[in-house]
């Protein structure tokens, strides 16, 4: 008997199943998100403020969304601006200082650096769930934000 991966019958059966009952996109996204468990030892920065949660009618629909994450002696302030189907993120680390920033989403990521004042920006982030991983200069472990839908 041949290996399942090289058996032509197996390939045909897999093709039929993939078309008849595909894996739901939410399941695929969740599976990709679990990849972040590789940073389980990282410090978590929890969301502490979100302008989208402000009282209805106070915030303009076109205004940028303001998020604040706090944890392990750091605060991450992020402004989210809609740019069509993507988002522009600009942020500030408190206390300020250089860091490597990775913006992560279900099927990708983008790395950038925060300058000496702790400022960073990332363009063309897809709408959906995102998380930031911040590795401060000289730090052993990153700080990761909780996942949030933008």
DRENLUM-380208 format. One record per atom (N, C-alpha, C, O, CB): residue in one letter; x, y, z. Coordinates in steps of 0.2 Angstrom, whole numbers, padded with zeros to 4 digits, always signed. Glycine has a CB too. Layout:
! DRENLUM-380208
AXYZ ...
! end
This chain:
! DRENLUM-380208
X+0004-0006+0000 X+0000+0000+0000 X+0004+0006+0000 X+0009+0006+0004 X-0005+0000+0006 X+0003+0011-0004 X+0007+0017-0005 X+0005+0022+0001 X+0000+0021+0004 X+0006+0020-0011 X+0010+0027+0002 X+0008+0032+0007 X+0002+0036+0005 X+0001+0037-0001 X+0015+0037+0008 X-0002+0038+0010 X-0008+0042+0008 X-0006+0049+0004 X-0011+0050+0000 X-0011+0044+0014 X-0001+0052+0005 X+0001+0058+0001 X+0002+0057-0006 X+0002+0061-0010 X+0006+0062+0005 X+0004+0051-0008 X+0006+0049-0015 X+0001+0045-0018 X+0001+0044-0024 X+0013+0046-0015 X-0004+0042-0015 X-0009+0038-0018 X-0014+0042-0022 X-0017+0047-0019 X-0013+0034-0012 X-0015+0041-0028 X-0019+0045-0032 X-0027+0045-0030 X-0030+0050-0030 X-0019+0043-0039 X-0029+0040-0027 X-0035+0039-0024 X-0036+0044-0018 X-0041+0047-0018 X-0037+0032-0022 X-0031+0044-0014 X-0031+0049-0009 X-0032+0056-0011 X-0036+0060-0008 X-0025+0048-0004 X-0028+0058-0016 X-0028+0065-0019 X-0035+0066-0022 X-0037+0072-0021 X-0023+0066-0024 X-0038+0062-0025 X-0045+0063-0028 X-0050+0064-0022 X-0054+0068-0023 X-0047+0057-0032 X-0050+0059-0017 X-0054+0060-0012 X-0053+0067-0008 X-0058+0070-0006 X-0053+0054-0007 X-0047+0069-0007 X-0046+0075-0004 X-0049+0081-0008 X-0052+0085-0005 X-0038+0076-0003 X-0048+0081-0014 X-0051+0086-0018 X-0058+0086-0018 X-0061+0092-0018 X-0049+0085-0026 X-0062+0080-0018 X-0069+0080-0017 X-0071+0083-0010 X-0076+0087-0010 X-0072+0073-0018 X-0068+0081-0005 X-0069+0084+0002 X-0068+0091+0002 X-0072+0095+0005 X-0065+0080+0007 X-0063+0094-0001 X-0061+0101-0001 X-0067+0105-0004 X-0068+0110-0002 X-0054+0102-0004 X-0069+0102-0009 X-0074+0106-0013 X-0081+0105-0010 X-0085+0110-0010 X-0075+0104-0020 X-0083+0099-0007 X-0089+0098-0004 X-0090+0101+0003 X-0096+0103+0004 X-0091+0091-0004 X-0085+0101+0007 X-0085+0103+0014 X-0079+0107+0015 X-0075+0104+0019 X-0087+0098+0018 X-0078+0113+0013 X-0071+0117+0014 X-0071+0119+0021 X-0076+0120+0025 X-0071+0123+0009 X-0065+0120+0024 X-0064+0122+0030 X-0066+0129+0031 X-0064+0133+0027 X-0056+0121+0033 X-0070+0131+0036 X-0073+0138+0036 X-0067+0143+0037 X-0062+0141+0041 X-0078+0139+0042 X-0067+0149+0034 X-0062+0154+0035 X-0061+0156+0042 X-0055+0157+0044 X-0064+0160+0031 X-0066+0156+0046 X-0065+0157+0053 X-0060+0152+0057 X-0056+0154+0061 X-0072+0158+0057 X-0061+0146+0055 X-0057+0141+0058 X-0050+0141+0056 X-0045+0141+0059 X-0060+0134+0056 X-0049+0143+0049 X-0042+0144+0046 X-0039+0150+0050 X-0033+0150+0052 X-0042+0145+0039 X-0043+0156+0051 X-0040+0161+0054 X-0038+0160+0062 X-0033+0162+0064 X-0045+0167+0054 X-0042+0156+0065 X-0041+0154+0072 X-0035+0150+0072 X-0031+0151+0077 X-0047+0151+0075 X-0034+0145+0068 X-0028+0141+0068 X-0022+0145+0067 X-0017+0144+0070 X-0029+0136+0062 X-0022+0150+0062 X-0016+0154+0061 X-0015+0158+0067 X-0009+0159+0069 X-0017+0159+0055 X-0020+0161+0071 X-0019+0165+0076 X-0016+0161+0082 X-0012+0164+0086 X-0026+0168+0079 X-0017+0154+0082 X-0014+0150+0088 X-0006+0150+0087 X-0003+0148+0092 X-0017+0143+0088 X-0004+0152+0081 X+0003+0152+0080 X+0007+0157+0085 X+0012+0156+0086 X+0005+0154+0073 X+0003+0162+0087 X+0006+0166+0092 X+0007+0163+0099 X+0011+0166+0103 X+0001+0172+0093 X+0005+0157+0100 X+0007+0154+0106 X+0014+0153+0107 X+0016+0151+0112 X+0003+0147+0107 X+0018+0153+0101 X+0025+0152+0102 X+0028+0158+0106 X+0034+0157+0108 X+0028+0152+0095 X+0024+0163+0107 X+0027+0169+0112 X+0024+0168+0118 X+0022+0174+0121 X+0026+0175+0108 X+0022+0162+0121 X+0018+0162+0127 X+0022+0165+0133 X+0019+0167+0138 X+0017+0154+0128 X+0029+0165+0132 X+0033+0168+0138 X+0033+0176+0137 X+0036+0179+0142 X+0039+0165+0138 X+0030+0179+0132 X+0030+0186+0131 X+0025+0189+0136 X+0020+0186+0139 X+0028+0188+0124 X+0027+0195+0138 X+0023+0199+0143 X+0017+0201+0139 X+0017+0203+0133 X+0026+0205+0146 X+0011+0201+0142 X+0005+0203+0138 X+0003+0210+0140 X+0003+0212+0146 X-0001+0199+0140 X+0001+0214+0135 X-0001+0221+0136 X-0009+0221+0134 X-0010+0220+0128 X+0003+0226+0131 X-0013+0222+0139 X-0020+0222+0138 X-0023+0229+0136 X-0020+0234+0137 X-0023+0220+0145 X-0028+0228+0132 X-0032+0234+0130 X-0035+0238+0136 X-0039+0235+0140 X-0037+0233+0125 X-0033+0244+0137 X-0036+0248+0143 X-0040+0254+0140 X-0044+0256+0144 X-0030+0250+0147 X-0040+0256+0134 X-0044+0261+0132 X-0045+0260+0124 X-0041+0258+0121 X-0041+0268+0133 X-0051+0261+0122 X-0053+0261+0115 X-0058+0266+0113 X-0064+0266+0116 X-0056+0254+0113 X-0057+0271+0109 X-0061+0276+0108 X-0068+0274+0104 X-0073+0277+0104 X-0058+0281+0103 X-0068+0268+0101 X-0074+0265+0098 X-0079+0263+0104 X-0085+0262+0102 X-0072+0259+0094 X-0077+0263+0110 X-0081+0261+0115 X-0084+0267+0119 X-0088+0267+0124 X-0078+0257+0121 X-0082+0273+0116 X-0085+0279+0119 X-0092+0280+0118 X-0095+0276+0114 X-0081+0286+0116 X-0095+0284+0121 X-0103+0285+0121 X-0105+0286+0114 X-0102+0290+0110 X-0105+0291+0126 X-0110+0283+0112 X-0113+0284+0105 X-0114+0291+0103 X-0117+0295+0107 X-0119+0280+0104 X-0112+0293+0097 X-0113+0300+0095 X-0108+0305+0097 X-0108+0311+0094 X-0120+0303+0098 X-0103+0303+0101 X-0098+0308+0103 X-0092+0307+0098 X-0089+0312+0097 X-0095+0306+0110 X-0091+0302+0095 X-0085+0301+0091 X-0088+0301+0083 X-0093+0297+0082 X-0082+0294+0092 X-0084+0304+0079 X-0086+0304+0072 X-0084+0298+0069 X-0079+0295+0071 X-0082+0310+0068 X-0088+0295+0064 X-0086+0289+0061 X-0080+0290+0057 X-0077+0285+0055 X-0092+0287+0056 X-0078+0296+0054 X-0072+0297+0050 X-0066+0298+0055 X-0060+0298+0052 X-0073+0302+0046 X-0067+0299+0061 X-0061+0300+0066 X-0057+0294+0067 X-0060+0288+0067 X-0064+0303+0072 X-0050+0295+0067 X-0046+0289+0069 X-0048+0286+0075 X-0050+0289+0080 X-0039+0291+0069 X-0047+0279+0076 X-0049+0276+0082 X-0042+0276+0086 X-0037+0275+0084 X-0051+0268+0081 X-0043+0277+0093 X-0037+0277+0097 X-0038+0271+0102 X-0043+0270+0105 X-0037+0284+0101 X-0032+0268+0102 X-0032+0262+0107 X-0026+0263+0112 X-0021+0266+0110 X-0031+0255+0103 X-0027+0261+0118 X-0021+0261+0123 X-0020+0254+0126 X-0025+0251+0128 X-0022+0266+0128 X-0014+0251+0125 X-0013+0245+0128 X-0008+0246+0134 X-0003+0250+0133 X-0010+0240+0123 X-0008+0242+0140 X-0004+0243+0145 X-0002+0236+0148 X-0006+0232+0148 X-0007+0247+0151 X+0005+0236+0150 X+0007+0230+0153 X+0015+0230+0154 X+0018+0233+0150 X+0006+0224+0148 X+0017+0227+0159 X+0025+0226+0160 X+0029+0233+0160 X+0034+0233+0156 X+0027+0221+0156 X+0026+0238+0163 X+0030+0244+0163 X+0030+0248+0156 X+0034+0252+0155 X+0037+0243+0165 X+0025+0246+0151 X+0025+0250+0145 X+0018+0251+0143 X+0013+0248+0145 X+0028+0245+0139 X+0017+0257+0140 X+0010+0258+0137 X+0011+0259+0130 X+0016+0262+0127 X+0008+0265+0140 X+0007+0257+0126 X+0007+0257+0118 X+0001+0261+0116 X-0005+0258+0117 X+0007+0250+0115 X+0002+0267+0113 X-0004+0271+0111 X-0004+0270+0103 X+0001+0271+0100 X-0004+0278+0113 X-0010+0268+0101 X-0010+0267+0093 X-0016+0271+0090 X-0022+0270+0093 X-0011+0259+0092 X-0015+0274+0085 X-0020+0277+0081 X-0022+0273+0075 X-0017+0272+0071 X-0019+0285+0080 X-0028+0271+0074 X-0030+0267+0068 X-0034+0272+0063 X-0039+0274+0065 X-0034+0261+0070 X-0032+0273+0057 X-0035+0277+0052 X-0037+0272+0046 X-0033+0268+0044 X-0031+0283+0050 X-0044+0273+0044 X-0046+0269+0039 X-0043+0272+0032 X-0043+0278+0031 X-0054+0269+0038 X-0040+0268+0028 X-0038+0270+0021 X-0041+0265+0016 X-0037+0261+0013 X-0030+0269+0021 X-0047+0266+0015 X-0051+0261+0011 X-0052+0254+0014 X-0055+0254+0020 X-0047+0260+0004 X-0049+0249+0011 X-0050+0242+0014 X-0045+0240+0019 X-0045+0235+0022 X-0051+0237+0008 X-0040+0245+0019 X-0034+0244+0024 X-0034+0249+0029 X-0038+0253+0029 X-0027+0243+0020 X-0029+0248+0034 X-0029+0253+0039 X-0022+0255+0040 X-0017+0252+0038 X-0031+0249+0046 X-0021+0261+0042 X-0014+0264+0044 X-0014+0265+0051 X-0018+0268+0055 X-0014+0272+0040 X-0008+0262+0054 X-0007+0262+0061 X-0001+0267+0063 X+0004+0266+0060 X-0006+0255+0064 X-0002+0271+0067 X+0003+0275+0070 X+0003+0274+0077 X-0002+0275+0080 X+0003+0283+0067 X+0009+0274+0080 X+0009+0273+0088 X+0015+0276+0091 X+0019+0279+0088 X+0010+0266+0089 X+0014+0276+0098 X+0019+0279+0102 X+0020+0274+0108 X+0015+0272+0111 X+0017+0286+0105 X+0026+0273+0110 X+0028+0269+0116 X+0029+0273+0122 X+0033+0279+0121 X+0034+0264+0114 X+0027+0272+0128 X+0028+0275+0134 X+0031+0270+0139 X+0027+0266+0140 X+0022+0279+0136 X+0037+0271+0142 X+0041+0276+0140 X+0044+0276+0133 X+0045+0270+0130 X+0047+0276+0146 X+0046+0282+0131 X+0049+0282+0124 X+0055+0278+0123 X+0059+0278+0128 X+0049+0289+0121 X+0057+0276+0117 X+0063+0272+0116 X+0062+0268+0110 X+0057+0266+0108 X+0065+0268+0122 X+0068+0266+0107 X+0068+0262+0101 X+0066+0255+0103 X+0066+0252+0108 X+0075+0262+0098 X+0063+0252+0098 X+0060+0245+0098 X+0059+0242+0091 X+0058+0246+0086 X+0054+0245+0103 X+0059+0236+0091 X+0056+0232+0085 X+0049+0231+0086 X+0047+0227+0091 X+0061+0225+0083 X+0045+0233+0081 X+0038+0232+0081 X+0035+0227+0076 X+0037+0228+0070 X+0034+0239+0081 X+0031+0222+0077 X+0029+0218+0072 X+0021+0218+0073 X+0018+0216+0078 X+0031+0210+0073 X+0018+0220+0068 X+0010+0220+0067 X+0008+0214+0064 X+0010+0212+0059 X+0008+0227+0063 X+0004+0210+0068 X+0002+0203+0066 X-0005+0203+0064 X-0009+0206+0068 X+0004+0198+0071 X-0007+0199+0059 X-0014+0198+0057 X-0014+0191+0055 X-0009+0187+0055 X-0017+0203+0052 X-0020+0188+0054 X-0021+0181+0053 X-0017+0178+0048 X-0015+0172+0049 X-0029+0180+0051 X-0015+0181+0042 X-0011+0178+0037 X-0005+0182+0035 X-0003+0181+0030 X-0015+0176+0031 X-0003+0186+0040 X+0003+0189+0038 X+0006+0194+0044 X+0003+0194+0049 X+0002+0194+0032 X+0011+0198+0042 X+0013+0202+0047 X+0018+0208+0044 X+0020+0207+0038 X+0017+0199+0053 X+0019+0213+0047 X+0024+0218+0045 X+0028+0220+0050 X+0026+0222+0056 X+0020+0224+0041 X+0035+0221+0049 X+0039+0223+0054 X+0041+0230+0053 X+0042+0232+0047 X+0046+0219+0055 X+0042+0234+0058 X+0045+0241+0058 X+0049+0242+0064 X+0049+0238+0068 X+0039+0246+0057 X+0051+0248+0064 X+0055+0250+0070 X+0052+0257+0073 X+0050+0261+0070 X+0062+0251+0069 X+0052+0257+0080 X+0050+0263+0083 X+0057+0267+0084 X+0062+0264+0086 X+0047+0261+0091 X+0056+0274+0083 X+0062+0278+0084 X+0064+0279+0091 X+0061+0276+0095 X+0061+0284+0080 X+0069+0283+0092 X+0071+0285+0099 X+0066+0288+0103 X+0066+0288+0109 X+0077+0289+0099 X+0061+0291+0100 X+0055+0294+0104 X+0050+0289+0105 X+0044+0291+0107 X+0053+0300+0100 X+0050+0283+0102 X+0045+0277+0103 X+0040+0278+0098 X+0035+0275+0098 X+0042+0278+0110 X+0041+0282+0092 X+0036+0282+0087 X+0037+0277+0082 X+0042+0276+0080 X+0036+0290+0084 X+0031+0275+0079 X+0031+0270+0073 X+0025+0271+0069 X+0020+0274+0072 X+0032+0263+0076 X+0025+0268+0063 X+0019+0269+0059 X+0019+0263+0054 X+0025+0261+0052 X+0019+0275+0055 X+0014+0260+0052 X+0013+0254+0047 X+0007+0256+0043 X+0001+0257+0045 X+0012+0248+0051 X+0008+0255+0036 X+0003+0256+0031 X+0000+0250+0029 X+0004+0244+0030 X+0005+0261+0025 X-0006+0250+0026 X-0009+0244+0022 X-0009+0238+0027 X-0008+0232+0025 X-0004+0242+0016 X-0012+0239+0033 X-0014+0233+0037 X-0021+0231+0035 X-0025+0235+0036 X-0013+0235+0045 X-0022+0225+0034 X-0029+0223+0032 X-0033+0223+0038 X-0032+0223+0044 X-0029+0215+0030 X-0040+0225+0036 X-0045+0225+0041 X-0046+0219+0044 X-0045+0214+0041 X-0052+0228+0038 X-0047+0218+0051 X-0048+0212+0054 X-0044+0212+0061 X-0043+0217+0063 X-0045+0206+0050 X-0043+0206+0063 X-0039+0206+0070 X-0032+0207+0069 X-0029+0204+0065 X-0041+0199+0073 X-0029+0211+0074 X-0022+0212+0074 X-0019+0212+0081 X-0023+0213+0086 X-0020+0219+0071 X-0013+0211+0081 X-0009+0211+0088 X-0002+0214+0086 X+0000+0213+0081 X-0009+0204+0091 X+0001+0217+0091 X+0007+0220+0090 X+0012+0216+0095 X+0010+0215+0101 X+0007+0228+0092 X+0018+0215+0092 X+0023+0212+0096 X+0029+0217+0097 X+0031+0220+0092 X+0026+0205+0094 X+0031+0219+0103 X+0036+0225+0104 X+0042+0222+0107 X+0041+0219+0113 X+0033+0231+0108 X+0047+0222+0104 X+0054+0220+0107 X+0058+0226+0108 X+0061+0229+0103 X+0057+0215+0103 X+0059+0228+0114 X+0063+0234+0116 X+0070+0232+0115 X+0072+0227+0116 X+0061+0236+0123 X+0074+0237+0114 X+0081+0237+0113 X+0084+0234+0120 X+0082+0237+0125 X+0084+0243+0111 X+0087+0229+0120 X+0090+0226+0126 X+0086+0221+0130 X+0088+0218+0135 X+0092+0232+0130 X+0079+0221+0128 X+0075+0216+0131 X+0076+0209+0129 X+0078+0208+0123 X+0068+0218+0130 X+0074+0204+0134 X+0075+0197+0132 X+0069+0195+0129 X+0069+0190+0125 X+0076+0193+0138 X+0063+0197+0131 X+0056+0195+0129 X+0052+0200+0126 X+0053+0206+0128 X+0053+0191+0134 X+0048+0199+0121 X+0044+0204+0118 X+0038+0205+0123 X+0036+0201+0127 X+0041+0202+0111 X+0035+0211+0121 X+0028+0212+0124 X+0023+0212+0119 X+0024+0215+0113 X+0028+0219+0128 X+0018+0208+0120 X+0013+0207+0114 X+0006+0210+0117 X+0004+0209+0123 X+0012+0200+0112 X+0003+0213+0112 X-0004+0216+0114 X-0009+0211+0113 X-0008+0206+0109 X-0006+0222+0110 X-0015+0211+0116 X-0020+0207+0115 X-0023+0208+0108 X-0021+0213+0105 X-0026+0208+0120 X-0026+0203+0105 X-0029+0204+0098 X-0035+0208+0098 X-0039+0208+0103 X-0031+0197+0096 X-0036+0213+0093 X-0041+0217+0093 X-0043+0218+0086 X-0039+0218+0081 X-0040+0224+0096 X-0050+0218+0084 X-0052+0219+0078 X-0052+0227+0076 X-0055+0231+0079 X-0060+0216+0077 X-0049+0228+0070 X-0049+0235+0068 X-0052+0236+0061 X-0052+0241+0058 X-0041+0237+0067 
! end
